[in-house]
Amino acid sequence: MSTFRTVASTHRYQGFSAVRVDVLEGPSGRFTREVVEHPDAIAIVALDDAGRVALVRQYRHPLGTELLELPAGTLDVAGESPEDAAHRELAEEVGLATDDLIALGGLWNSAGWSDERTELFLARRTRPAPAPEGFEAADEEAVMTVEWRPLDALVRAALDGELEDAKTVVGVLRARAVLDAGPGDATV
């Protein structure tokens, strides 16, 4: 049981994300915390038969620059499971499909200020696929590019600090660990 409890909560902003201010009570008294409420997300390590991973280079406004990242997206379709979202985003962002999707677990994106959680997946034996019917890339996605990199090179880049996107670093390292473990991993 936590020694902290929320005694008041006020929403200050509502958009794609929401910001609320909570008043908490703990061992040292009362204090406030701002929380960004954000839809949960998925990210996919999409691997081809040559051992390469599909990545996207996408502009990220809070940073004012582009990042090299795994294809990813929010759970923004009502009733959609993380697995279904992974299949959808794989087709939307990098034009791929798979029948071999393995759950790699989740991560809290930034637990100090946001409730967003990302579920990670490994997609093996990918193949070209059309974008879902009615999908049209917009905003940053309209100009993002797809790049392919060898998984082992990405593992080195993650360990050397060259990859800076958290979901990409964690996804790449978990994918390598699952592949090294061998058969017996369940497909979702």
CORDASUL-V662493 format. One record per run of one state. SS is the DSSP state (A for helix, B for strand, O for the rest). FROM is the first residue (numbers start at 0). TO is the last residue. Records with the same first field share a line. If there is no record, write none. Layout:
# CORDASUL-V662493
SS: FROM-TO, FROM-TO
This chain:
# CORDASUL-V662493
O: 0-3, 14-16, 26-27, 37-39, 47-50, 60-63, 74-80, 94-94, 97-98, 108-112, 114-115, 124-125, 128-137, 142-143, 160-164, 181-187
B: 4-13, 17-25, 28-36, 40-46, 51-59, 64-73, 95-96, 99-107, 113-113, 116-123, 126-127, 144-149
A: 81-93, 138-141, 150-159, 165-180
